[in-house]
Amino acid sequence: MGVIRCKGTDLLMWRRELIRQGGCPVDLDWLLSMAADCSWSDLQKLRICPDVEIELSSSLQQLTDLWVQHRDQHIPLQHLVGMCPWRDLELEVSSAALIPRQETELLIDFALQCLPEDARVGEGVWADLGTGSGALAAALARVFPRWQGHAVDSSDSALALAKRNLIALAGESGWQLHLGSWWEPLKPWWGQLDLVLSNPPYIPTAVMDELAPVVKDHEPHLALCGGEDGLDCCRQIIRDASRALAPGGWILLEHHHDQSAMVLKLLSDAGLERPEARDDLQGIPRFALAQRSCEPVVYDRPAEG
């Protein structure tokens, strides 16, 4: 797309008018940044010197068309633009997988806090269960370049999206994709996984109808609904964690805002050690982590099939 020159006064008037019509300033600024390469700092400069011209990668009419689709059809802006900034990445996104949320970035930070300081330069095995767009997997592959990685999802279309993101952001080696349910495709690596992250579906069934249309009508329910109490997927993951993790291996999960106590109990009841809650960006306990005992307990390898 070519460069379009726009008067600063015209851009500021365009933004003010859409806000007057009820547009969210944060969403409008996001659209300007991702669809027109106009950053927040560019906007601040225009407020100081509004008479200058600015170069945009989309016209104001094109931006308006995108905004109207978002406003009237509740289509996520990320889907309209086709990408989403997340951590230090720009991810391709689509309706095939959940749009990566900002709070999920914390799983990577918490994982680094759990592991030894030299883990980044060492070797190990990580897994991302329910990889979706591949956000966590791409971040893990970049943070741990010498580790072997495994990204699992039960959706063919989500795995295709994750593959494109992993190739674009982390190269073509050091990771594998697996189609299937949670731990099942990883049976050959049970007992070897040093770090496992998952942001599973955790919305209770009764809450699904209360979700905003931008989520309920455009993001895959498979990636959202966690059953009657929202914990069906967490239970499946935690149930086999002590067998799949390596001795001393860590598992980190994201969950619903009111599930912390239940998830910590599930981790403890499964025989995992050091269960701990961690807060999200608003101070709400939305993450849980635990560790398999460092003792090399021997389990019978599960039968194939």
Helices and strands as residue ranges (DSSP letters): E 4-7, H 8-20, H 25-36, H 40-48, E 53-56, H 60-73, H 77-81, E 83-86, E 89-92, G 102-105, H 106-114, G 117-121, E 125-129, H 135-143, E 148-153, H 156-170, E 175-179, G 184-189, E 193-198, H 205-208, H 213-216, G 221-223, H 232-239, H 241-244, E 245-254, H 260-269, E 273-279, E 285-291
